[in-house]
Amino acid sequence: MEYTTGDIVKFKLKSGEIREGDVQFIERSRSEDMLYISSFNRWDRVPENKIISRVPVKKINPFD
């Protein structure tokens, strides 16, 4: 799956914990892409194969 900066994703850490955060930077390579994700006031460097899913963004209508 292709990810871009600004996407909100769920991912799995080495410890097995599942977190959610937004993609800040993508380091592309031949073997595997690394995503730098901002979550819980910290940065996580996550291989693309550890991404579980993209989280849909709920649009807020300011006129409601």
C-alpha positions as CSV (number, residue, x, y, z in Angstrom):
1,M,0.0,0.0,0.0
2,E,1.3,3.5,-0.8
3,Y,1.5,6.0,2.0
4,T,2.1,9.7,1.9
5,T,3.1,12.3,4.4
6,G,0.0,13.4,6.4
7,D,-1.6,10.0,6.4
8,I,-2.8,8.8,9.8
9,V,-2.0,5.1,10.2
10,K,-2.1,2.3,12.8
11,F,1.1,0.4,13.3
12,K,2.7,-2.2,15.5
13,L,5.8,-1.6,17.6
14,K,8.5,-4.2,18.3
15,S,6.9,-4.7,21.7
16,G,3.7,-5.7,20.0
17,E,1.9,-2.6,21.1
18,I,-0.4,-1.0,18.5
19,R,-0.3,2.8,18.1
20,E,-1.8,5.4,15.9
21,G,0.0,8.4,14.4
22,D,0.6,10.6,11.4
23,V,3.3,10.0,8.8
24,Q,5.8,12.8,8.8
25,F,8.6,11.5,6.5
26,I,9.1,8.5,4.3
27,E,12.6,7.1,3.6
28,R,12.4,5.1,0.4
29,S,14.8,2.2,-0.4
30,R,14.9,-0.8,-2.7
31,S,14.4,-3.3,0.1
32,E,11.9,-1.6,2.4
33,D,10.4,1.8,3.0
34,M,10.7,3.3,6.5
35,L,8.0,5.7,7.8
36,Y,8.7,8.2,10.4
37,I,5.5,8.6,12.4
38,S,4.7,11.2,15.1
39,S,2.6,9.7,17.9
40,F,2.1,10.3,21.6
41,N,4.7,13.2,21.7
42,R,7.4,11.0,20.2
43,W,8.7,9.8,16.9
44,D,8.7,6.2,15.8
45,R,10.7,4.8,12.9
46,V,8.5,2.0,11.4
47,P,9.1,-0.3,8.5
48,E,6.2,-0.3,6.0
49,N,5.4,-4.0,6.7
50,K,4.5,-3.0,10.3
51,I,1.7,-0.7,9.2
52,I,-1.6,-2.3,10.0
53,S,-4.0,0.2,8.3
54,R,-4.7,3.7,7.2
55,V,-7.1,5.5,9.5
56,P,-9.9,7.4,7.7
57,V,-10.0,11.1,8.6
58,K,-13.4,12.4,9.7
59,K,-14.2,15.7,8.0
60,I,-15.7,18.3,10.3
61,N,-18.3,20.7,8.9
62,P,-17.9,24.0,10.7
63,F,-21.3,25.1,9.6
64,D,-23.3,22.5,11.6
